[in-house]
Amino acid sequence: DREGALLSTWSTKTSESTSTPSGIALHVNSGHLYLTDSSEAVVKVYDKTGTLLGNFGQGFFEKPWGVALDPQGEGRVVVTDIGQHRVSIHALDGSVLWTFGSKGKGDQNLLYPHRADFLPNGDLVVTDYMNHCVKNVSDDGTRARTLQIAEAKRLSGPLGVTVLRNTQFAVVADDINKQVRVLDCDSGRSQILIDSNDLSMLKSVSCTGCRQFAVIYGCEISVYEMY
């Protein structure tokens, strides 16, 4: 709950399968959890008590990794697939609305996209890990551009991304540089928020409000607020 009390816990593994959760997103209205399982290559949907409601993507995904829900209430789910070098948009029932990307180095390509999130206008921001950049994909998947970082030091292995709610600012976890940056998706300007060797086990970032975000590194989670 809001005070940090544990509400429920469960295992995604069963006697018949091995499970490797790699991403999770909460649907605020229903309380349903959308979980990417990279071993079983599906997205699983649970209620808040841990009851499995269903899954989708069998035969469609190769190695689904990140998942996020559209905060504008449009009922869209974005999934990154590091096996297919692709992002896909789904309805809440799992039906495919559109896909973007194929393996490569151009603006229309991706190379191990780890995470994605929605901008307020419905566009996506995607961390293109091995192309060392962040991409802005249009809300219908027909156009994309690489966000040019205005500062000299380029991104190197961006892992996680989260959009600060109702803003054009994306917080990016930069794995190899061991940094967390905030990126203006309109201008391309970025600011280093955290630069520390303590982030050597940097894993991801997640929005916790319009100015707050959490950083996951190693076994630690820290919450920050921008001023």
N, C-alpha and C positions, 0 to 999 in steps of 0.2 A: 504494500500500500504506500501512500505518500510519506509515511513515517519510516519506511524501510523495513517493515515487518514482512517476513516470508509468508506468502499466501498459499503456495503449493509448489510441489517439486515432483518430477517424474523422470523416468528414463525413456529415451527413444528407441532403445534396443529391445528386441523380443527374442524368444527362443528360436525363432525361425530366420532371423536376419541380423546382420551387423549394421549399425547405423553410425554415420559420421555427420553430425550437425555442423554446418558451416556458416549459416546466417539465419537471423530471426527478425520478424517484424510483427508488431501488434496492431490489429485493427481496433481503433479506439471505440467505435460504436458497439461492435459485437463482442469485443474481448477475445476474438479468435487470434491464435498465433499461427503465422505462416513461417515454416521452417524449411530451409534448403538442406537436403540430405545428399551429400556428394558421393557417398558409397552406393546408395540405392538409386541415385540419379532421378530423384523426384522432389517435388515440393509437398510437404505434409501440412495439413491443417488440423490444429487442436483447439478445443475449447479451453477456457482458463483453468479447468480442473485437471487437464492432461488427457482427456478423452480424445482419441484420434477420430476426427470427423471424415477424413478422406485424404486423398492425395491426387496430384496431377503431374503430367509431364513424362510419364513412363514411355520410353522410346523416343522422346523429343529431346530431352536433355542428355548431355554426356557427363558433365561434372558441374552441376549447378552450385554456385558459391554464395553470392550475395542476394538479398531480397529486400525490397522496400515497398511501402504502400503509399499511394497518392494521398497527401494530407488534405487536399482540397475536397475530398469526399466523392471523387469521380469513380471510385470502385475499380481502380487499376492497380496491378501488381507488376513490378519490374524485377526480373531475375537476370543475374549475370551468370554466364556459363563459360568457365575458363577452359573447358574441353573443346567447345565449339567456337570459341573466340567470338562470342555473340551476346547481345542483350535481347531480351524479349519482353513484350508487354502482354499481360493477361488480364482477363476479367477475373472477378473474385471466384468464379467457378472453375478457373483454370483454362478456359478457352483462349486460344492465341489471337491477339488483336493485330500485332505486327512484330517483326524482328528487325534488328539492325546489326550489321557487322559480319566480317569474315576475316580469316587470318591474314594479316598483312600490316603494312606500315603507313598507308595513306590515311587521309581524313575519313574515308568511308570504311576503314579497316580497324580491327582491334587485335591486341596481342595480350592474352590473359587478363581480361577485364575483371577486376576483383569486386568492385562495389559500384552501385549507382543510387541516385536519389532524384527526387522531383523538385524542380524549381516552381515558384508560384504560378508561372504561366503554362505549366504542363510539360515544359521541356525537361530533358534529363541531363544530369552531369554524371559522367562515367570515368572511373579511374582506369586508365589504359596502362597496366603495370609495366609491361616490357617495352612499350613505346615511350615510357617515361613522360606521360602527359595526362591532362584531363580533357575530355571531350564533351562538347555540348551537342546533344542530339535533339532535333525538333520533336514536337509532341505527336507527330505522325510517323516518325522514323525515316522521312524522306531526305532530310538534310542533316549535315553534321559539320562541325568545325572544331579544330584544335584550339583550345584556349591558350593564347600566347601570354606567357608570363612576362610582365614588363621588367622585372628585376633580372640581374645578370645570372644568378644561380638558378639553374633549371631544376625541375622536379626530377627525382631519381627513384623509381620504384614506388609510385603512389599506390597505397594499399586501400585505404578507407576514405570515404567521403560522406559528409552529411550536410544538408542545407539548413541554415538557421531559418526557422519558420517565418514565412511572410517577408523574406528578404532575398536579394540576389547573391548573398554571400554563402560560399561553401567552405567548410572546414575540411582540410585534406591531410591525411596521415601519410607522410613521406618516409618510406621505410629506410632506404639506403642513406639518405641525408640525416636520418634520426631527428626529424622536425615535424611540427604540426604548423600548418599555415592556414590563413584565411584568404580566400581568393574571391575577388569581385568578378562575377561571371559576365558582367557587362563590359568593364574596362580592361580586364586581365591583370589588374594590379593585385599584388599579393603582399601579405605581411606575415613575417615569421612570428608565431605566438610562443612556441616552445622549441628550444634548440638545446638538446642535452643528450649525452651518452647514456643517461638513464633510460632513454627510449630505444635501447638496442633490441628490445623484444616487442617493439611497436606492432600492434595488431589491427586496431581499427579505431574509429571515432563514431560517436552517435549524438544526435541533437537531443537535448533535454528541455529545450525552450527556445524562445526567439533570440536570447543572448547566451544561453548556456549550452555546453556540450561536454560529453564524457570522453575520456581517452583511455583505451585499453592497451596496456603494455605488460608483457609477462603475465603475472598473476594479479596485477594491480589495476584498479580502476580509479581514476581521478576525475573530478568534475570541476570545470572552469566556467567563469563568467566573463564575457567581454564588456568593456566599458567604452 
